[in-house]
């Protein structure tokens, strides 16, 4: 990946199971938002994410994420957060 491509988002896909791996590797997969073989997640290209990916390179594939997919995932996450906040606020009243 070149310096120009390093800014933006990464599409991370789990390609191997974490069942027989070390507990730290399983925890890293969960922290990356991967919950099974074939599942993908779009993550920001930041040093801490790169460090997690460096721990489990044998379990995942990494490629640049399409801009439209990253935007749609962010919108969906924001909608879920709003719904949770509304549900919490309504339950307290």
The first five atom37 places (N, CA, C, CB, O) and aatype in JSON, in Angstrom:
{
  "aatype": [20, 20, 20, 20, 20, 20, 20, 20, 20, 20, 20, 20, 20, 20, 20, 20, 20, 20, 20, 20, 20, 20, 20, 20, 20, 20, 20, 20, 20, 20, 20, 20, 20, 20, 20, 20, 20, 20, 20, 20, 20, 20, 20, 20, 20, 20, 20, 20, 20, 20, 20, 20, 20, 20, 20, 20, 20, 20, 20, 20, 20, 20, 20, 20, 20, 20, 20, 20, 20, 20, 20, 20, 20, 20, 20, 20, 20, 20, 20, 20, 20, 20, 20, 20, 20, 20, 20, 20, 20, 20, 20, 20, 20],
  "atom_mask": [
    [1, 1, 1, 1, 1],
    [1, 1, 1, 1, 1],
    [1, 1, 1, 1, 1],
    [1, 1, 1, 1, 1],
    [1, 1, 1, 1, 1],
    [1, 1, 1, 1, 1],
    [1, 1, 1, 1, 1],
    [1, 1, 1, 1, 1],
    [1, 1, 1, 1, 1],
    [1, 1, 1, 1, 1],
    [1, 1, 1, 1, 1],
    [1, 1, 1, 1, 1],
    [1, 1, 1, 1, 1],
    [1, 1, 1, 1, 1],
    [1, 1, 1, 1, 1],
    [1, 1, 1, 1, 1],
    [1, 1, 1, 1, 1],
    [1, 1, 1, 1, 1],
    [1, 1, 1, 1, 1],
    [1, 1, 1, 1, 1],
    [1, 1, 1, 1, 1],
    [1, 1, 1, 1, 1],
    [1, 1, 1, 1, 1],
    [1, 1, 1, 1, 1],
    [1, 1, 1, 1, 1],
    [1, 1, 1, 1, 1],
    [1, 1, 1, 1, 1],
    [1, 1, 1, 1, 1],
    [1, 1, 1, 1, 1],
    [1, 1, 1, 1, 1],
    [1, 1, 1, 1, 1],
    [1, 1, 1, 1, 1],
    [1, 1, 1, 1, 1],
    [1, 1, 1, 1, 1],
    [1, 1, 1, 1, 1],
    [1, 1, 1, 1, 1],
    [1, 1, 1, 1, 1],
    [1, 1, 1, 1, 1],
    [1, 1, 1, 1, 1],
    [1, 1, 1, 1, 1],
    [1, 1, 1, 1, 1],
    [1, 1, 1, 1, 1],
    [1, 1, 1, 1, 1],
    [1, 1, 1, 1, 1],
    [1, 1, 1, 1, 1],
    [1, 1, 1, 1, 1],
    [1, 1, 1, 1, 1],
    [1, 1, 1, 1, 1],
    [1, 1, 1, 1, 1],
    [1, 1, 1, 1, 1],
    [1, 1, 1, 1, 1],
    [1, 1, 1, 1, 1],
    [1, 1, 1, 1, 1],
    [1, 1, 1, 1, 1],
    [1, 1, 1, 1, 1],
    [1, 1, 1, 1, 1],
    [1, 1, 1, 1, 1],
    [1, 1, 1, 1, 1],
    [1, 1, 1, 1, 1],
    [1, 1, 1, 1, 1],
    [1, 1, 1, 1, 1],
    [1, 1, 1, 1, 1],
    [1, 1, 1, 1, 1],
    [1, 1, 1, 1, 1],
    [1, 1, 1, 1, 1],
    [1, 1, 1, 1, 1],
    [1, 1, 1, 1, 1],
    [1, 1, 1, 1, 1],
    [1, 1, 1, 1, 1],
    [1, 1, 1, 1, 1],
    [1, 1, 1, 1, 1],
    [1, 1, 1, 1, 1],
    [1, 1, 1, 1, 1],
    [1, 1, 1, 1, 1],
    [1, 1, 1, 1, 1],
    [1, 1, 1, 1, 1],
    [1, 1, 1, 1, 1],
    [1, 1, 1, 1, 1],
    [1, 1, 1, 1, 1],
    [1, 1, 1, 1, 1],
    [1, 1, 1, 1, 1],
    [1, 1, 1, 1, 1],
    [1, 1, 1, 1, 1],
    [1, 1, 1, 1, 1],
    [1, 1, 1, 1, 1],
    [1, 1, 1, 1, 1],
    [1, 1, 1, 1, 1],
    [1, 1, 1, 1, 1],
    [1, 1, 1, 1, 1],
    [1, 1, 1, 1, 1],
    [1, 1, 1, 1, 1],
    [1, 1, 1, 1, 1],
    [1, 1, 1, 1, 1]
  ],
  "atom_positions": [
    [[0.84, -1.16, 0.0], [0.0, 0.0, 0.0], [0.9, 1.24, 0.0], [-0.96, -0.01, 1.21], [1.82, 1.33, 0.8]],
    [[0.63, 2.17, -0.87], [1.44, 3.38, -0.97], [0.97, 4.42, 0.03], [1.39, 3.94, -2.39], [-0.07, 4.26, 0.67]],
    [[1.75, 5.49, 0.15], [1.4, 6.54, 1.11], [0.08, 7.21, 0.72], [2.52, 7.59, 1.18], [-0.69, 7.6, 1.6]],
    [[-0.18, 7.35, -0.58], [-1.43, 7.97, -1.02], [-2.64, 7.12, -0.67], [-1.39, 8.21, -2.52], [-3.71, 7.66, -0.38]],
    [[-2.49, 5.79, -0.68], [-3.6, 4.9, -0.38], [-3.77, 4.7, 1.13], [-3.39, 3.57, -1.06], [-4.81, 4.19, 1.56]],
    [[-2.77, 5.08, 1.93], [-2.83, 4.78, 3.36], [-3.88, 5.61, 4.1], [-1.47, 5.01, 3.97], [-4.29, 5.22, 5.19]],
    [[-4.3, 6.72, 3.54], [-5.37, 7.48, 4.18], [-6.71, 6.94, 3.73], [-5.24, 9.0, 3.87], [-6.88, 6.59, 2.56]],
    [[-7.64, 6.87, 4.62], [-8.96, 6.38, 4.25], [-9.37, 5.21, 5.1], [-8.99, 5.99, 2.8], [-9.14, 5.19, 6.31]],
    [[-9.99, 4.24, 4.45], [-10.54, 3.1, 5.17], [-10.04, 1.8, 4.59], [-12.07, 3.14, 5.14], [-9.59, 1.74, 3.44]],
    [[-10.11, 0.75, 5.41], [-9.68, -0.58, 5.0], [-10.86, -1.55, 5.1], [-8.5, -1.07, 5.88], [-11.64, -1.49, 6.04]],
    [[-10.98, -2.41, 4.12], [-11.97, -3.47, 4.16], [-11.24, -4.72, 4.66], [-12.63, -3.72, 2.74], [-10.38, -5.26, 3.98]],
    [[-11.61, -5.16, 5.85], [-10.96, -6.3, 6.49], [-11.95, -7.46, 6.46], [-10.51, -5.98, 7.95], [-13.08, -7.32, 6.91]],
    [[-11.51, -8.61, 5.93], [-12.36, -9.79, 5.82], [-11.68, -10.95, 6.54], [-12.63, -10.15, 4.34], [-10.5, -11.21, 6.33]],
    [[-12.43, -11.64, 7.39], [-11.89, -12.81, 8.08], [-11.94, -13.99, 7.11], [-12.69, -13.12, 9.39], [-12.99, -14.3, 6.56]],
    [[-10.78, -14.65, 6.91], [-10.71, -15.76, 5.96], [-10.43, -17.1, 6.62], [-9.65, -15.47, 4.92], [-10.59, -18.15, 5.99]],
    [[-10.01, -17.07, 7.9], [-9.79, -18.31, 8.62], [-10.41, -18.21, 10.0], [-8.28, -18.63, 8.73], [-10.55, -17.12, 10.55]],
    [[-10.77, -19.34, 10.55], [-11.43, -19.39, 11.84], [-10.46, -19.05, 12.98], [-12.04, -20.75, 12.07], [-9.27, -19.35, 12.9]],
    [[-10.98, -18.44, 14.02], [-10.19, -18.13, 15.2], [-10.34, -19.18, 16.29], [-10.57, -16.79, 15.74], [-9.86, -18.98, 17.4]],
    [[-11.01, -20.28, 16.0], [-11.31, -21.28, 17.02], [-10.05, -21.85, 17.67], [-12.12, -22.41, 16.41], [-9.96, -21.88, 18.9]],
    [[-9.08, -22.28, 16.89], [-7.91, -22.93, 17.48], [-6.73, -21.97, 17.6], [-7.5, -24.13, 16.64], [-5.57, -22.41, 17.6]],
    [[-7.0, -20.68, 17.71], [-5.93, -19.71, 17.86], [-5.79, -19.3, 19.32], [-6.2, -18.48, 16.97], [-6.57, -19.71, 20.18]],
    [[-4.78, -18.5, 19.58], [-4.53, -18.02, 20.94], [-5.66, -17.09, 21.37], [-3.17, -17.3, 21.03], [-6.29, -16.44, 20.53]],
    [[-5.92, -17.01, 22.66], [-6.99, -16.12, 23.15], [-6.78, -14.67, 22.74], [-7.07, -16.21, 24.66], [-7.76, -13.97, 22.46]],
    [[-5.55, -14.2, 22.69], [-5.31, -12.81, 22.28], [-5.69, -12.61, 20.81], [-3.82, -12.43, 22.5], [-6.16, -11.54, 20.43]],
    [[-5.48, -13.63, 19.98], [-5.87, -13.51, 18.58], [-7.38, -13.46, 18.45], [-5.31, -14.68, 17.75], [-7.91, -12.68, 17.65]],
    [[-8.1, -14.28, 19.22], [-9.56, -14.25, 19.18], [-10.08, -12.9, 19.66], [-10.14, -15.38, 20.05], [-11.02, -12.36, 19.09]],
    [[-9.46, -12.36, 20.7], [-9.86, -11.05, 21.19], [-9.61, -9.96, 20.17], [-9.12, -10.73, 22.48], [-10.4, -9.03, 20.05]],
    [[-8.53, -10.07, 19.44], [-8.21, -9.09, 18.41], [-9.23, -9.15, 17.29], [-6.8, -9.31, 17.85], [-9.65, -8.11, 16.77]],
    [[-9.64, -10.35, 16.9], [-10.68, -10.48, 15.86], [-11.97, -9.81, 16.32], [-10.93, -11.96, 15.52], [-12.62, -9.12, 15.54]],
    [[-12.34, -10.02, 17.58], [-13.56, -9.4, 18.11], [-13.44, -7.89, 18.13], [-13.87, -9.93, 19.51], [-14.38, -7.17, 17.8]],
    [[-12.25, -7.4, 18.53], [-12.03, -5.95, 18.59], [-12.09, -5.33, 17.19], [-10.68, -5.65, 19.25], [-12.46, -4.16, 17.05]],
    [[-11.73, -6.09, 16.19], [-11.81, -5.62, 14.81], [-13.24, -5.69, 14.27], [-10.88, -6.43, 13.92], [-13.51, -5.19, 13.19]],
    [[-14.14, -6.3, 15.02], [-15.53, -6.39, 14.6], [-15.81, -7.58, 13.7], [-15.92, -5.14, 13.88], [-16.82, -7.61, 13.0]],
    [[-14.92, -8.57, 13.73], [-15.1, -9.77, 12.89], [-15.62, -10.9, 13.76], [-13.75, -10.18, 12.2], [-15.04, -11.22, 14.8]],
    [[-16.72, -11.51, 13.33], [-17.35, -12.54, 14.15], [-17.49, -13.87, 13.44], [-18.7, -12.07, 14.58], [-18.19, -14.76, 13.94]],
    [[-16.85, -14.05, 12.3], [-16.92, -15.33, 11.63], [-16.24, -15.28, 10.28], [-18.36, -15.77, 11.46], [-16.0, -14.21, 9.72]],
    [[-15.94, -16.44, 9.77], [-15.29, -16.55, 8.47], [-16.2, -15.98, 7.4], [-14.92, -18.02, 8.16], [-17.39, -16.29, 7.33]],
    [[-15.62, -15.14, 6.56], [-16.38, -14.53, 5.48], [-16.99, -13.19, 5.85], [-17.46, -15.45, 5.05], [-17.5, -12.49, 4.97]],
    [[-16.95, -12.82, 7.12], [-17.5, -11.53, 7.55], [-16.49, -10.43, 7.28], [-17.88, -11.56, 9.06], [-15.28, -10.63, 7.42]],
    [[-16.99, -9.26, 6.88], [-16.13, -8.12, 6.57], [-16.52, -6.93, 7.43], [-16.22, -7.76, 5.08], [-17.65, -6.82, 7.9]],
    [[-15.55, -6.05, 7.62], [-15.79, -4.83, 8.38], [-14.9, -3.74, 7.81], [-15.51, -5.04, 9.91], [-13.74, -4.0, 7.47]],
    [[-15.42, -2.55, 7.71], [-14.65, -1.42, 7.22], [-14.13, -0.65, 8.42], [-15.5, -0.51, 6.28], [-14.89, -0.23, 9.29]],
    [[-12.8, -0.48, 8.45], [-12.14, 0.17, 9.58], [-11.3, 1.34, 9.1], [-11.27, -0.83, 10.35], [-10.83, 1.33, 7.96]],
    [[-11.1, 2.34, 9.94], [-10.24, 3.46, 9.55], [-8.78, 3.0, 9.47], [-10.38, 4.64, 10.54], [-8.36, 2.14, 10.24]],
    [[-8.04, 3.58, 8.56], [-6.63, 3.23, 8.41], [-5.82, 4.06, 9.39], [-6.14, 3.45, 6.94], [-5.32, 5.14, 9.06]],
    [[-5.68, 3.54, 10.62], [-4.95, 4.22, 11.68], [-3.91, 3.27, 12.25], [-5.91, 4.73, 12.79], [-4.04, 2.06, 12.08]],
    [[-2.88, 3.79, 12.92], [-1.82, 2.93, 13.45], [-2.32, 1.85, 14.41], [-0.81, 3.77, 14.16], [-1.81, 0.73, 14.39]],
    [[-3.31, 2.17, 15.25], [-3.79, 1.16, 16.2], [-4.51, 0.02, 15.48], [-4.71, 1.8, 17.24], [-4.42, -1.13, 15.91]],
    [[-5.23, 0.33, 14.41], [-5.89, -0.72, 13.63], [-4.85, -1.53, 12.89], [-6.92, -0.11, 12.64], [-4.95, -2.76, 12.81]],
    [[-3.84, -0.87, 12.33], [-2.76, -1.58, 11.64], [-2.04, -2.52, 12.59], [-1.77, -0.58, 11.03], [-1.63, -3.61, 12.19]],
    [[-1.86, -2.1, 13.85], [-1.22, -2.96, 14.84], [-2.04, -4.2, 15.13], [-0.99, -2.19, 16.11], [-1.49, -5.29, 15.27]],
    [[-3.36, -4.04, 15.22], [-4.22, -5.21, 15.44], [-4.17, -6.15, 14.24], [-5.68, -4.78, 15.71], [-4.15, -7.37, 14.4]],
    [[-4.15, -5.57, 13.04], [-4.07, -6.4, 11.83], [-2.74, -7.14, 11.75], [-4.28, -5.55, 10.57], [-2.67, -8.25, 11.23]],
    [[-1.69, -6.52, 12.25], [-0.37, -7.17, 12.24], [-0.34, -8.37, 13.17], [0.71, -6.16, 12.64], [0.48, -9.27, 12.99]],
    [[-1.21, -8.4, 14.16], [-1.26, -9.53, 15.09], [-1.93, -10.75, 14.47], [-1.99, -9.12, 16.37], [-1.6, -11.88, 14.83]],
    [[-2.87, -10.53, 13.54], [-3.64, -11.66, 12.97], [-3.59, -11.69, 11.44], [-5.1, -11.58, 13.43], [-4.63, -11.87, 10.81]],
    [[-2.42, -11.52, 10.82], [-2.41, -11.47, 9.35], [-2.77, -12.81, 8.71], [-1.04, -11.05, 8.86], [-3.21, -12.84, 7.56]],
    [[-2.6, -13.91, 9.44], [-2.9, -15.23, 8.91], [-4.4, -15.53, 8.94], [-2.15, -16.29, 9.69], [-4.84, -16.55, 8.39]],
    [[-5.19, -14.67, 9.58], [-6.63, -14.91, 9.71], [-7.48, -13.96, 8.87], [-7.03, -14.8, 11.15], [-8.68, -14.21, 8.69]],
    [[-6.88, -12.88, 8.34], [-7.65, -11.86, 7.65], [-6.99, -11.46, 6.33], [-7.82, -10.63, 8.54], [-5.81, -11.69, 6.11]],
    [[-7.82, -10.85, 5.46], [-7.28, -10.18, 4.28], [-7.66, -8.71, 4.42], [-7.85, -10.8, 2.94], [-8.7, -8.36, 4.97]],
    [[-6.78, -7.85, 3.89], [-6.97, -6.41, 4.01], [-6.86, -5.8, 2.62], [-5.94, -5.77, 4.98], [-5.94, -6.11, 1.87]],
    [[-7.8, -4.93, 2.29], [-7.76, -4.21, 1.02], [-8.38, -2.83, 1.23], [-8.51, -5.0, -0.1], [-9.15, -2.63, 2.17]],
    [[-8.07, -1.88, 0.37], [-8.68, -0.55, 0.51], [-10.2, -0.65, 0.34], [-8.1, 0.44, -0.53], [-10.69, -1.4, -0.51]],
    [[-10.92, 0.09, 1.15], [-12.38, 0.04, 1.11], [-12.91, 1.04, 0.09], [-12.97, 0.33, 2.5], [-12.37, 2.14, -0.04]],
    [[-13.96, 0.67, -0.64], [-14.61, 1.64, -1.53], [-15.21, 2.78, -0.69], [-15.72, 0.95, -2.38], [-15.74, 2.54, 0.39]],
    [[-15.12, 3.99, -1.2], [-15.56, 5.16, -0.44], [-17.06, 5.09, -0.12], [-15.26, 6.43, -1.22], [-17.47, 5.46, 0.98]],
    [[-17.87, 4.63, -1.06], [-19.31, 4.58, -0.82], [-19.67, 3.56, 0.25], [-20.04, 4.26, -2.1], [-20.61, 3.78, 1.02]],
    [[-18.95, 2.45, 0.31], [-19.24, 1.43, 1.32], [-18.89, 1.94, 2.71], [-18.46, 0.14, 1.02], [-19.62, 1.7, 3.67]],
    [[-17.78, 2.66, 2.82], [-17.38, 3.2, 4.11], [-18.4, 4.22, 4.6], [-15.98, 3.84, 4.02], [-18.75, 4.23, 5.78]],
    [[-18.87, 5.07, 3.72], [-19.86, 6.08, 4.1], [-21.17, 5.43, 4.54], [-20.12, 7.05, 2.93], [-21.77, 5.86, 5.53]],
    [[-21.61, 4.41, 3.83], [-22.87, 3.76, 4.19], [-22.75, 3.03, 5.53], [-23.3, 2.77, 3.09], [-23.71, 3.0, 6.3]],
    [[-21.58, 2.45, 5.82], [-21.39, 1.79, 7.11], [-21.42, 2.81, 8.24], [-20.07, 1.0, 7.13], [-21.99, 2.54, 9.3]],
    [[-20.81, 3.98, 8.04], [-20.83, 5.02, 9.06], [-22.26, 5.51, 9.32], [-19.94, 6.19, 8.63], [-22.64, 5.72, 10.47]],
    [[-23.05, 5.69, 8.26], [-24.44, 6.13, 8.42], [-25.26, 5.09, 9.18], [-25.07, 6.4, 7.05], [-26.07, 5.45, 10.04]],
    [[-25.06, 3.83, 8.86], [-25.8, 2.77, 9.54], [-25.43, 2.72, 11.02], [-25.52, 1.41, 8.88], [-26.31, 2.55, 11.87]],
    [[-24.15, 2.87, 11.34], [-23.71, 2.86, 12.73], [-24.29, 4.05, 13.49], [-22.17, 2.87, 12.82], [-24.7, 3.92, 14.64]],
    [[-24.34, 5.21, 12.84], [-24.92, 6.4, 13.48], [-26.4, 6.2, 13.75], [-24.69, 7.64, 12.61], [-26.9, 6.62, 14.79]],
    [[-27.12, 5.58, 12.82], [-28.54, 5.32, 13.01], [-28.77, 4.36, 14.17], [-29.16, 4.76, 11.71], [-29.72, 4.54, 14.95]],
    [[-27.94, 3.37, 14.3], [-28.07, 2.42, 15.4], [-27.81, 3.12, 16.74], [-27.09, 1.23, 15.23], [-28.54, 2.89, 17.71]],
    [[-26.78, 3.98, 16.78], [-26.5, 4.71, 18.01], [-27.67, 5.6, 18.4], [-25.23, 5.55, 17.85], [-28.03, 5.68, 19.58]],
    [[-28.27, 6.28, 17.41], [-29.42, 7.14, 17.7], [-30.58, 6.31, 18.25], [-29.86, 7.91, 16.44], [-31.25, 6.73, 19.19]],
    [[-30.84, 5.16, 17.66], [-31.93, 4.31, 18.11], [-31.69, 3.82, 19.55], [-32.1, 3.11, 17.16], [-32.63, 3.75, 20.34]],
    [[-30.45, 3.47, 19.87], [-30.15, 3.02, 21.22], [-30.32, 4.15, 22.22], [-28.73, 2.46, 21.28], [-30.86, 3.95, 23.31]],
    [[-29.86, 5.33, 21.86], [-30.02, 6.48, 22.75], [-31.5, 6.79, 23.0], [-29.32, 7.71, 22.17], [-31.9, 7.08, 24.12]],
    [[-32.3, 6.71, 21.94], [-33.73, 6.98, 22.07], [-34.39, 5.93, 22.96], [-34.4, 7.01, 20.69], [-35.25, 6.26, 23.77]],
    [[-33.99, 4.67, 22.81], [-34.55, 3.6, 23.63], [-34.16, 3.77, 25.1], [-34.1, 2.23, 23.11], [-34.97, 3.54, 25.99]],
    [[-32.92, 4.16, 25.35], [-32.47, 4.37, 26.73], [-33.2, 5.56, 27.35], [-30.94, 4.6, 26.78], [-33.62, 5.51, 28.51]],
    [[-33.35, 6.62, 26.58], [-34.05, 7.81, 27.09], [-35.5, 7.53, 27.37], [-33.94, 8.96, 26.1], [-36.03, 8.02, 28.36]],
    [[-36.15, 6.75, 26.52], [-37.56, 6.41, 26.71], [-37.77, 5.48, 27.87], [-38.11, 5.79, 25.48], [-38.82, 5.55, 28.51]],
    [[-36.82, 4.61, 28.18], [-36.95, 3.67, 29.27], [-36.82, 4.35, 30.64], [-35.91, 2.57, 29.14], [-37.39, 3.89, 31.63]],
    [[-36.06, 5.45, 30.69], [-35.84, 6.12, 31.96], [-37.03, 6.99, 32.35], [-34.59, 6.97, 31.88], [-37.22, 7.26, 33.54]],
    [[-37.83, 7.43, 31.39], [-38.93, 8.34, 31.69], [-40.08, 7.66, 32.37], [-39.42, 9.0, 30.44], [-41.09, 8.29, 32.68]]
  ]
}
